[in-house]
Amino acid sequence: MKTPTLLIASGLALALTACATTAGGVPREQAEAQTLQAYRDAAGDPVNHFNLVNRSLHSWVSFGTEQLVLYTTPSRAFLVQVAQCPGLDFAQAIRVTDSMGQVQRNFSRVYALDNSPIAEIGCPITSIQPVNMEKFRQLQAPFRNARPE
């Protein structure tokens, strides 16, 4: 009877290891740090606002509770800083307030939607920087092409 328990434990350990690393064998935290640094390096000067396409976001990526990247199209993104935003790092969805399709620094808010009362407290956007996507892809290329040894 010990064999099934050992197999289950081994399978669980393998699954947890898989969750902690990326497909290339790089620890997930290291990969996220590299990606965030590439966004920062590709980000331009701060701007006061940006416009949403059809008043909606294409996609988003969060980095902890204070930074995220908002994509308005697959090729247009903004590095956004928010005041401490509980739940942002684990949110399954977000909502970003806008005024007539315009997301504005110091006026717009990000809501981490996770069915908790905290989600009802919007986090003000404190900084917006456009991301040069061509530069970002160039910075990410060495990491995408890396293979485990």
C-alpha positions in Angstrom: 0.0 0.0 0.0 3.0 2.3 0.3 3.5 2.4 -3.5 0.3 4.4 -4.3 1.2 6.9 -1.6 4.7 7.3 -2.9 3.4 7.7 -6.5 1.0 10.4 -5.4 3.7 12.2 -3.3 6.1 12.0 -6.3 3.5 13.3 -8.7 2.6 16.1 -6.3 6.3 17.1 -6.0 6.8 17.0 -9.7 3.7 19.2 -10.2 4.9 21.7 -7.7 8.3 21.9 -9.4 6.6 22.4 -12.7 4.6 25.3 -11.3 7.7 27.0 -9.9 9.6 26.9 -13.3 8.9 28.0 -16.8 9.1 25.9 -19.9 12.8 26.7 -20.3 13.6 25.6 -16.8 14.1 29.1 -15.5 12.6 29.7 -12.0 9.3 31.6 -12.5 10.3 34.4 -10.2 13.5 35.0 -12.2 11.6 34.9 -15.5 9.0 37.4 -14.1 11.8 39.7 -12.9 13.5 39.5 -16.3 10.3 40.3 -18.1 9.5 43.3 -15.8 13.0 44.6 -16.3 12.6 44.4 -20.1 9.3 46.3 -19.8 11.0 49.0 -17.7 13.9 49.2 -20.1 11.6 49.6 -23.1 9.3 52.1 -21.4 9.4 55.7 -22.5 8.9 58.9 -20.6 5.8 59.2 -18.4 2.6 60.4 -20.0 -0.6 61.7 -18.4 -3.0 59.5 -20.2 -3.6 56.9 -23.0 -6.7 56.0 -25.0 -8.4 52.7 -25.0 -9.3 51.1 -28.3 -13.1 50.6 -28.3 -13.1 51.5 -24.6 -11.6 48.1 -23.7 -8.2 46.5 -22.9 -6.8 43.9 -25.1 -4.9 42.2 -22.2 -2.8 42.8 -19.1 0.0 41.4 -17.0 0.6 42.2 -13.3 3.9 42.3 -11.5 3.2 42.2 -7.8 0.8 44.7 -6.2 2.0 47.9 -7.7 2.9 47.4 -11.3 1.2 46.1 -14.4 1.3 46.3 -18.1 -1.9 47.2 -19.9 -2.2 46.3 -23.6 -4.7 48.3 -25.7 -3.8 46.3 -28.8 -1.4 43.3 -29.2 1.3 45.8 -30.3 0.6 48.8 -27.9 1.3 48.6 -24.2 1.7 50.8 -21.2 3.7 50.2 -18.0 1.4 51.4 -15.2 2.3 52.0 -11.6 -0.5 52.0 -9.0 -0.7 52.7 -5.3 -0.5 49.5 -3.3 -3.2 47.3 -4.8 -4.1 44.2 -2.6 -4.9 41.2 -4.7 -3.5 42.5 -8.0 -0.7 39.9 -8.0 -3.3 37.1 -8.0 -6.3 38.7 -9.7 -8.0 36.6 -12.4 -9.5 39.8 -13.9 -9.1 43.6 -13.5 -11.2 46.6 -14.3 -9.7 49.9 -15.2 -11.7 53.1 -15.0 -11.6 55.6 -17.9 -13.2 58.8 -18.9 -14.6 58.7 -22.4 -12.1 56.0 -23.3 -9.1 57.8 -21.7 -7.1 56.3 -18.9 -5.6 59.1 -16.8 -2.8 59.3 -14.3 -4.1 60.3 -10.8 -7.7 59.9 -11.9 -8.2 56.4 -13.2 -8.2 53.4 -11.0 -7.4 49.7 -11.3 -9.7 47.2 -9.5 -8.4 43.7 -8.9 -11.5 41.5 -9.3 -11.4 38.5 -7.1 -14.7 38.4 -5.3 -13.4 40.0 -2.1 -14.4 43.2 -0.4 -10.9 44.6 -1.0 -11.7 44.4 -4.8 -14.2 47.2 -4.3 -11.3 49.6 -3.4 -9.8 51.0 -6.6 -6.1 51.6 -6.7 -5.1 55.0 -8.2 -2.8 55.0 -11.2 0.2 57.0 -10.3 2.4 56.6 -13.4 1.9 55.7 -17.1 4.7 54.9 -19.5 4.3 53.8 -23.1 6.3 50.7 -23.9 8.3 50.5 -27.1 7.2 47.0 -28.1 9.9 46.5 -30.7 12.5 47.3 -28.1 10.7 45.0 -25.6 10.8 42.1 -28.0 14.5 42.6 -28.7 15.2 42.7 -24.9 13.2 39.5 -24.5 14.7 37.6 -27.4 17.7 36.1 -25.5 15.3 34.8 -22.8 12.8 33.3 -25.3 15.7 31.5 -27.2 17.4 30.2 -24.0 17.4 26.5 -23.6 18.2 24.6 -20.4 21.7 23.0 -20.4 
